Amino acid sequence: MSGPRIAVLIPCHDEEAAIGGVVAGFRAALPEAEIYVYDNNSTDRTREVAAAAGATVRTERLQGKGNVVRRMFADVEAETYLLVDGDGTYDPSAAPAMVALLQQDQLDMVTGIRISDAEGAYRPGHRFGNLILTGVVRGIFGNRATDMLSGYRCFSRRFVKSFPALAGGFETETEFTVHALELRLPIAELPAAYGERLAGSASKLRTYRDGFRILRMIIALVQREKPLLFFGVGCMGLGLASLILFAPVLETFLRTGLVPRLPTFVASVTLMMLAFLSLACGLVLDTVTRGRIEAKRIAYLALPAPNGASRTKSISEERS
């Protein structure tokens, strides 16, 4: 690995008003870090302002935060990565603590939990949506995340270089969390102040549109990572519908010995067959998914351990 020890990654789209302060803030908080700003088709002077502030500026033409994250993770080489939005809402002073926790405890991800008293910073609709979506993920994948949609994260090189990065938009934060939970990676959270946007800076997040995209991503991740659960629920639904249709047919047959509702009976049998087919799909795909998780785990383990682990091992060997 050749590159800076710490890389600050800032995806940007039309953040001329805020990006200069963001770069300066993280330059002061992490003076040893290299700061990368990836411009995502901005129509203002985001690139020029970021470059003037001292950042390394690059471009990603595919629109969407997930596409930018994919490009950054592929291009940038470092030991530790700090990902933050370019809108100036996250507090740079929390970065040293996040980096220190990641390195000292040899973690793979530290999430900055948004703490805010300003109503304009964290709108009630966004707060409620985050609570619901995070609760769904906690219930399905594990309860080690409390702010799944936070854009302030610190990663190990192992995480970054083994992360598949399939999302295209703001649902990438969901993908971070599920990836870490499914592989049972060591993660942690730290509180970080969250403020309002600067005047002249507009949010790119659309509450309902992006909320539905995130929900759709969660459903897709459940289907992909928990197929037995996904198809098992389908099996139960189809089986219940089949029994509801079959009940009056059975009652008539026991009373008269006849099956006058033949279409209902056929529909009931068809639904039960689909229920068993759904269960079979879940069982087969569950085996496939276990193989995929094993492959992702092997790809993760193929990367060298953090330097902290190497230093600890060297000291132990010297003492022995």
PLY file of the C-alpha trace (Angstrom):
ply
format ascii 1.0
element vertex 320
property float x
property float y
property float z
element edge 319
property int vertex1
property int vertex2
end_header
0.00 0.00 0.00
1.37 3.37 -1.04
-0.42 6.54 -0.03
-1.25 8.69 2.99
-1.85 7.10 6.37
-5.22 8.87 6.65
-7.42 9.90 3.72
-10.42 12.20 4.12
-12.97 11.45 1.37
-15.54 14.14 0.55
-18.19 13.48 -2.14
-19.62 16.75 -3.49
-22.35 18.07 -5.74
-22.94 21.84 -5.88
-21.36 22.64 -2.51
-19.56 25.87 -3.43
-20.84 27.61 -0.28
-19.60 24.97 2.15
-16.73 22.99 0.68
-13.98 25.50 1.43
-14.84 25.47 5.13
-15.15 21.68 5.18
-11.68 21.21 3.69
-10.17 23.80 6.06
-11.91 22.22 9.07
-10.60 18.74 8.37
-7.17 20.10 7.48
-7.02 21.61 10.98
-8.49 18.55 12.71
-6.30 16.00 10.86
-3.20 17.87 9.63
-1.47 14.63 8.63
-4.35 13.52 6.37
-4.68 13.84 2.61
-8.03 15.37 1.67
-9.80 14.22 -1.50
-12.83 15.98 -2.91
-14.71 14.04 -5.60
-16.94 16.35 -7.61
-20.15 14.79 -8.93
-21.13 16.97 -11.90
-21.38 20.24 -9.98
-22.75 23.22 -11.87
-21.15 25.81 -9.56
-17.55 26.50 -8.46
-17.23 23.52 -6.09
-14.09 22.22 -7.81
-12.31 25.57 -7.84
-13.12 26.35 -4.19
-12.03 22.88 -3.02
-8.75 23.09 -4.93
-8.06 26.58 -3.55
-8.59 25.22 -0.01
-5.87 22.63 -0.60
-7.83 19.47 -1.44
-6.98 16.98 -4.15
-9.94 17.32 -6.52
-11.16 14.52 -8.77
-14.33 13.86 -10.78
-16.93 11.12 -10.96
-19.38 11.48 -13.87
-21.94 8.84 -12.77
-24.51 10.76 -10.72
-25.23 9.62 -7.18
-23.39 9.37 -3.88
-23.05 5.60 -4.12
-21.30 5.92 -7.46
-18.90 8.48 -6.00
-18.15 6.27 -2.99
-17.42 3.33 -5.31
-14.92 5.44 -7.26
-13.25 6.86 -4.15
-12.85 3.45 -2.54
-11.33 2.07 -5.74
-8.92 4.97 -6.39
-7.61 6.15 -3.03
-4.92 4.23 -1.16
-4.55 4.78 2.59
-4.49 2.99 5.93
-7.49 4.78 7.41
-10.37 6.45 5.55
-12.68 9.15 6.85
-15.83 9.68 4.77
-17.83 12.88 5.28
-20.38 14.89 3.32
-19.27 18.18 1.80
-22.18 20.24 3.11
-20.53 21.44 6.32
-23.06 19.82 8.67
-20.62 17.42 10.36
-18.19 18.62 13.03
-14.52 18.13 12.01
-13.42 18.18 15.67
-14.93 14.69 16.11
-12.63 13.22 13.43
-9.48 12.68 15.59
-11.48 10.70 18.16
-13.08 8.57 15.44
-9.70 7.84 13.83
-8.08 7.11 17.21
-10.85 4.69 18.22
-10.65 2.87 14.88
-6.87 2.48 15.06
-6.47 1.73 18.78
-9.24 -0.87 18.92
-8.44 -2.23 15.42
-11.98 -1.68 14.23
-13.30 -1.69 10.68
-15.92 1.05 10.95
-16.69 3.89 13.35
-19.92 5.81 12.72
-20.43 9.40 13.82
-23.82 9.47 15.55
-25.56 12.75 14.77
-26.26 14.90 17.84
-28.12 18.13 17.16
-30.29 20.66 18.99
-30.97 22.73 15.89
-34.36 21.88 14.41
-33.29 22.94 10.92
-30.27 20.62 10.97
-32.09 17.34 11.51
-35.67 17.70 10.33
-38.35 15.67 12.18
-39.27 13.77 9.00
-35.66 12.73 8.44
-35.23 11.84 12.11
-38.39 9.70 12.12
-37.47 8.03 8.83
-33.97 7.24 10.10
-35.45 5.79 13.29
-37.83 3.51 11.36
-35.30 2.36 8.75
-32.56 1.82 11.33
-35.02 -0.16 13.45
-35.85 -2.43 10.52
-32.15 -3.12 9.87
-31.45 -3.66 13.59
-34.30 -6.17 13.80
-33.14 -8.16 10.77
-29.34 -7.88 10.72
-28.39 -7.13 14.35
-28.74 -4.29 16.84
-25.25 -2.79 16.67
-26.23 0.37 14.74
-28.20 3.35 16.06
-27.77 5.90 13.22
-27.66 3.86 10.03
-27.98 6.86 7.69
-25.13 8.94 9.10
-22.76 10.20 6.40
-19.84 10.57 8.84
-17.80 7.36 8.96
-14.27 6.13 9.54
-13.12 2.92 7.86
-10.16 0.57 7.90
-8.39 -0.30 4.66
-9.69 -3.85 5.04
-13.29 -2.59 4.96
-12.81 -0.20 2.05
-11.01 -2.62 -0.24
-13.39 -5.53 0.42
-16.62 -3.51 0.27
-18.70 -4.35 -2.86
-20.23 -0.83 -3.22
-23.28 -1.75 -5.28
-25.52 1.20 -4.32
-25.89 4.19 -6.61
-27.32 6.91 -4.34
-27.88 7.81 -0.69
-28.70 4.19 0.11
-24.94 3.54 0.24
-25.00 4.22 4.02
-27.45 1.33 4.42
-25.08 -0.86 2.44
-22.17 0.10 4.75
-24.13 -0.95 7.82
-25.52 -4.21 6.45
-22.11 -5.23 5.07
-20.51 -4.74 8.49
-23.31 -6.50 10.36
-23.48 -9.48 8.00
-19.72 -10.12 8.15
-19.73 -9.47 11.93
-16.97 -6.91 11.58
-15.74 -5.00 14.64
-17.51 -1.63 14.61
-18.27 1.20 17.02
-20.09 4.54 17.24
-19.16 7.97 18.58
-21.36 11.05 19.04
-20.67 13.91 16.62
-22.27 17.34 16.50
-24.56 17.87 13.52
-25.35 21.41 12.40
-27.44 23.30 9.90
-26.38 23.90 6.32
-24.77 27.19 5.44
-26.79 29.83 3.62
-26.69 29.20 -0.11
-26.29 25.43 0.32
-29.25 23.17 -0.51
-29.78 19.56 0.58
-29.67 16.94 -2.17
-31.66 14.49 -0.02
-35.34 14.17 -0.95
-37.27 12.83 2.05
-39.84 10.62 0.31
-37.95 9.73 -2.87
-34.72 8.78 -1.11
-36.62 7.24 1.80
-38.35 4.84 -0.58
-35.03 4.14 -2.32
-33.45 3.25 1.03
-36.43 1.05 1.94
-36.14 -0.65 -1.45
-32.43 -1.21 -0.79
-33.22 -2.78 2.60
-35.71 -5.15 0.98
-33.18 -6.04 -1.73
-30.49 -6.65 0.92
-32.85 -8.88 2.91
-33.61 -10.87 -0.27
-29.90 -11.11 -1.06
-28.43 -11.64 2.41
-31.35 -13.34 4.23
-33.13 -15.33 1.50
-34.57 -17.91 3.88
-36.25 -15.15 5.88
-37.42 -13.33 2.73
-38.88 -16.36 0.98
-40.03 -17.86 4.28
-42.29 -14.85 4.83
-43.59 -15.33 1.28
-44.19 -19.00 2.01
-46.19 -18.19 5.14
-48.26 -15.57 3.30
-49.08 -17.87 0.41
-49.77 -20.79 2.73
-52.13 -18.71 4.87
-54.01 -17.48 1.78
-54.29 -21.10 0.58
-55.75 -22.26 3.89
-58.25 -19.39 3.96
-59.52 -20.36 0.50
-59.51 -24.07 1.35
-61.49 -23.76 4.62
-64.97 -23.23 3.07
-64.28 -25.90 0.42
-63.39 -28.40 3.16
-66.43 -27.41 5.23
-68.76 -28.00 2.25
-67.09 -31.32 1.41
-67.43 -32.63 4.99
-71.08 -31.59 5.07
-72.20 -32.75 1.61
-69.39 -34.90 0.21
-69.22 -32.57 -2.82
-66.75 -29.94 -4.05
-68.98 -27.37 -5.78
-66.37 -24.59 -5.54
-63.85 -26.15 -7.91
-62.14 -22.87 -8.96
-61.62 -21.97 -5.29
-60.17 -25.41 -4.62
-57.80 -25.12 -7.60
-56.71 -21.65 -6.47
-56.07 -22.99 -2.96
-53.94 -25.87 -4.23
-52.02 -23.52 -6.56
-51.22 -21.12 -3.72
-50.01 -23.99 -1.52
-47.74 -25.21 -4.33
-46.34 -21.68 -4.68
-45.79 -21.59 -0.92
-43.67 -24.76 -1.03
-41.85 -23.43 -4.09
-41.04 -20.22 -2.21
-39.71 -22.23 0.72
-37.57 -24.34 -1.62
-36.14 -21.18 -3.22
-35.29 -19.82 0.23
-33.50 -23.01 1.26
-31.46 -23.17 -1.96
-30.56 -19.47 -1.96
-29.65 -19.61 1.73
-26.92 -22.13 0.86
-25.73 -19.90 -2.00
-25.71 -16.85 0.30
-23.58 -18.64 2.87
-21.04 -19.32 0.14
-21.11 -15.63 -0.89
-20.57 -14.52 2.71
-17.66 -16.92 3.03
-16.16 -15.50 -0.18
-16.55 -11.91 1.09
-15.00 -12.91 4.40
-12.04 -14.50 2.63
-11.59 -11.36 0.49
-11.61 -9.30 3.69
-9.06 -11.56 5.40
-6.81 -11.52 2.32
-5.96 -7.89 3.11
-3.28 -7.19 5.73
-4.33 -6.44 9.28
-4.13 -2.82 10.51
-0.68 -1.61 11.50
-1.75 -1.50 15.11
-2.24 -5.27 15.05
1.13 -5.76 13.34
2.90 -3.59 15.91
1.26 -5.50 18.77
2.35 -8.80 17.25
5.94 -7.54 16.78
6.16 -6.42 20.40
4.86 -9.80 21.59
7.41 -11.61 19.43
10.25 -9.45 20.77
9.22 -10.13 24.37
9.09 -13.87 23.72
0 1
1 2
2 3
3 4
4 5
5 6
6 7
7 8
8 9
9 10
10 11
11 12
12 13
13 14
14 15
15 16
16 17
17 18
18 19
19 20
20 21
21 22
22 23
23 24
24 25
25 26
26 27
27 28
28 29
29 30
30 31
31 32
32 33
33 34
34 35
35 36
36 37
37 38
38 39
39 40
40 41
41 42
42 43
43 44
44 45
45 46
46 47
47 48
48 49
49 50
50 51
51 52
52 53
53 54
54 55
55 56
56 57
57 58
58 59
59 60
60 61
61 62
62 63
63 64
64 65
65 66
66 67
67 68
68 69
69 70
70 71
71 72
72 73
73 74
74 75
75 76
76 77
77 78
78 79
79 80
80 81
81 82
82 83
83 84
84 85
85 86
86 87
87 88
88 89
89 90
90 91
91 92
92 93
93 94
94 95
95 96
96 97
97 98
98 99
99 100
100 101
101 102
102 103
103 104
104 105
105 106
106 107
107 108
108 109
109 110
110 111
111 112
112 113
113 114
114 115
115 116
116 117
117 118
118 119
119 120
120 121
121 122
122 123
123 124
124 125
125 126
126 127
127 128
128 129
129 130
130 131
131 132
132 133
133 134
134 135
135 136
136 137
137 138
138 139
139 140
140 141
141 142
142 143
143 144
144 145
145 146
146 147
147 148
148 149
149 150
150 151
151 152
152 153
153 154
154 155
155 156
156 157
157 158
158 159
159 160
160 161
161 162
162 163
163 164
164 165
165 166
166 167
167 168
168 169
169 170
170 171
171 172
172 173
173 174
174 175
175 176
176 177
177 178
178 179
179 180
180 181
181 182
182 183
183 184
184 185
185 186
186 187
187 188
188 189
189 190
190 191
191 192
192 193
193 194
194 195
195 196
196 197
197 198
198 199
199 200
200 201
201 202
202 203
203 204
204 205
205 206
206 207
207 208
208 209
209 210
210 211
211 212
212 213
213 214
214 215
215 216
216 217
217 218
218 219
219 220
220 221
221 222
222 223
223 224
224 225
225 226
226 227
227 228
228 229
229 230
230 231
231 232
232 233
233 234
234 235
235 236
236 237
237 238
238 239
239 240
240 241
241 242
242 243
243 244
244 245
245 246
246 247
247 248
248 249
249 250
250 251
251 252
252 253
253 254
254 255
255 256
256 257
257 258
258 259
259 260
260 261
261 262
262 263
263 264
264 265
265 266
266 267
267 268
268 269
269 270
270 271
271 272
272 273
273 274
274 275
275 276
276 277
277 278
278 279
279 280
280 281
281 282
282 283
283 284
284 285
285 286
286 287
287 288
288 289
289 290
290 291
291 292
292 293
293 294
294 295
295 296
296 297
297 298
298 299
299 300
300 301
301 302
302 303
303 304
304 305
305 306
306 307
307 308
308 309
309 310
310 311
311 312
312 313
313 314
314 315
315 316
316 317
317 318
318 319
